[in-house]
Amino acid sequence: MKIYSKINKKIDKKIKKKNIFSNLKFFNNKKFCLYYNLNKNLIKRILLKFFTSKFFAHIMSLYFKSFLSKIHINKIIKKNKINLKLFKKRKFNSYNDFFTREYKKISFDPKKEHFISPCDGLISIYPINNRSVYTIKNTKYNISDLLCNDKLSKEYINGNIIILRLRPSDYHRYIFIDKGTRFNQTQKIKGRLHTIRPIAFKYFNVFKENSREYNILETENFGKIIQMEVGALLVGKIHNYPITNFLKGQEKGFFSFGGSTIVLLVKKEIIYFNEKILKNTFLNIETEIKLGEKIGTKKIIC
């Protein structure tokens, strides 16, 4: 999408630079404007379709799995001061090999009443209601659309949604936040691209949905929560292990290149969340968090 955006800007820049029609009445009339907008948007639509196609995603996937992509690794390590001594491997065969690196040891807050982060990343916590819309990987969803399940979404009204955005430099493996049992089969939702052309074709809007999958987890200390992994537009890049019964801190799965967001849904009156995170979210600031770090405490019901 970034590549498409750059090309799109170049097209508009060239058109403005070559403003050869500005003084001619014929080219300022409505018919010409309609023709011009239609053709300009046609180019945009073709480019968008290509850069969001499965073919393009496959080519990019092959590249990041190849030795050619190794050139990106040292830049990220130096820029983000990543300590390779913490990981099982110190030499990587491709960027994707680096992206899916494993810690030698996973550490997490062991206290049962502590609600922990399933991953490294930037965290935001919001209340859930019928009207709220949440931005996840540059796409806006309400809870019903996010889950593609109206009935299930109603169970979490007045609860909380926790959005964890992983950066390229972050650890891309994730864990279970409590001991428990997987309540259902993994629900997989394919990525989609919706293009809407308004009246007179003057412009067009694009609405995309990222591929994502989620599980309902019956946990020992926090009730029934939903853990969702969000991938790329057309290629998921999400790898979950087929585990039914799990322990707190156990690895749930990992992202390969293209996946980078985790969403948790928690029912109402379950957790007291970290005040700093809540305050930052209110100010539209994401808070840096580490895998296994405490983000809340279980409410004690007397």
JONORPE-V594704 format. One record per residue. N is the residue number from 1. NEAR is the number of other C-alpha atoms within 8 Angstrom. D_FIRST is the distance of its C-alpha to the first C-alpha in whole Angstrom. Layout:
[[N NEAR D_FIRST] [N NEAR D_FIRST]]
//
This chain:
[[1 7 0] [2 5 4] [3 7 5] [4 10 5] [5 8 6] [6 8 9] [7 8 10] [8 9 10] [9 8 12] [10 8 14] [11 8 15] [12 8 17] [13 8 18] [14 8 20] [15 8 21] [16 7 23] [17 6 24] [18 6 26] [19 7 28] [20 5 30] [21 7 31] [22 8 32] [23 5 35] [24 7 36] [25 7 37] [26 6 36] [27 9 32] [28 10 32] [29 8 33] [30 6 31] [31 6 31] [32 10 29] [33 10 27] [34 11 26] [35 8 26] [36 8 24] [37 11 21] [38 10 21] [39 8 20] [40 8 18] [41 10 16] [42 8 17] [43 8 15] [44 9 12] [45 8 12] [46 8 13] [47 9 10] [48 10 8] [49 8 10] [50 9 10] [51 11 7] [52 11 7] [53 9 11] [54 8 13] [55 7 14] [56 10 11] [57 12 11] [58 8 15] [59 8 15] [60 8 13] [61 9 15] [62 8 18] [63 9 17] [64 13 17] [65 11 20] [66 11 22] [67 9 24] [68 8 22] [69 12 19] [70 12 22] [71 7 22] [72 8 19] [73 10 22] [74 8 24] [75 8 22] [76 11 21] [77 11 25] [78 8 26] [79 6 24] [80 7 24] [81 7 28] [82 8 27] [83 6 31] [84 7 31] [85 6 34] [86 8 33] [87 10 32] [88 9 33] [89 8 32] [90 7 31] [91 4 30] [92 9 27] [93 9 26] [94 13 23] [95 15 20] [96 10 20] [97 10 23] [98 10 23] [99 12 20] [100 12 23] [101 11 26] [102 9 29] [103 8 31] [104 7 35] [105 5 36] [106 6 34] [107 7 36] [108 9 36] [109 9 38] [110 6 40] [111 5 42] [112 7 42] [113 7 41] [114 12 38] [115 13 35] [116 13 33] [117 13 29] [118 11 28] [119 15 25] [120 14 24] [121 13 22] [122 12 22] [123 13 24] [124 14 24] [125 11 27] [126 9 27] [127 8 30] [128 12 29] [129 8 30] [130 7 30] [131 5 28] [132 7 26] [133 8 22] [134 7 20] [135 8 16] [136 9 15] [137 6 12] [138 5 11] [139 10 13] [140 8 16] [141 11 19] [142 11 23] [143 10 25] [144 12 26] [145 9 22] [146 7 21] [147 9 24] [148 6 24] [149 8 28] [150 9 30] [151 6 33] [152 9 32] [153 11 30] [154 8 33] [155 7 35] [156 13 32] [157 11 33] [158 9 34] [159 13 33] [160 13 30] [161 12 26] [162 11 25] [163 12 22] [164 13 21] [165 10 18] [166 14 18] [167 8 17] [168 5 16] [169 9 20] [170 8 21] [171 11 23] [172 14 21] [173 12 25] [174 11 26] [175 13 29] [176 13 31] [177 11 33] [178 14 36] [179 12 39] [180 12 38] [181 10 38] [182 13 35] [183 8 36] [184 7 34] [185 6 32] [186 7 28] [187 7 26] [188 8 23] [189 7 20] [190 10 18] [191 14 14] [192 10 14] [193 9 12] [194 7 14] [195 8 14] [196 7 17] [197 9 19] [198 8 22] [199 5 25] [200 5 25] [201 10 22] [202 10 21] [203 8 18] [204 10 16] [205 7 14] [206 8 11] [207 8 12] [208 10 11] [209 10 13] [210 15 13] [211 16 15] [212 14 18] [213 11 22] [214 11 25] [215 13 28] [216 11 31] [217 13 33] [218 11 37] [219 12 38] [220 8 41] [221 9 41] [222 11 38] [223 9 38] [224 10 36] [225 13 32] [226 12 29] [227 12 26] [228 11 23] [229 13 20] [230 15 17] [231 16 14] [232 12 11] [233 13 10] [234 13 12] [235 11 14] [236 15 16] [237 11 17] [238 13 20] [239 8 23] [240 7 26] [241 6 30] [242 4 32] [243 7 34] [244 6 36] [245 8 38] [246 12 37] [247 9 38] [248 11 37] [249 13 35] [250 8 34] [251 8 31] [252 11 29] [253 11 26] [254 11 23] [255 14 19] [256 12 18] [257 9 15] [258 10 12] [259 13 15] [260 12 15] [261 13 17] [262 12 21] [263 13 22] [264 11 26] [265 12 28] [266 13 32] [267 14 35] [268 10 37] [269 6 39] [270 10 38] [271 11 37] [272 8 38] [273 9 35] [274 8 34] [275 6 35] [276 6 33] [277 14 30] [278 12 31] [279 8 32] [280 12 28] [281 13 26] [282 7 29] [283 6 28] [284 6 24] [285 8 24] [286 10 23] [287 10 26] [288 8 25] [289 11 27] [290 9 28] [291 14 29] [292 13 32] [293 10 33] [294 10 34] [295 11 32] [296 11 35] [297 11 39] [298 12 40] [299 8 42] [300 4 46] [301 3 47] [302 2 51]]
//
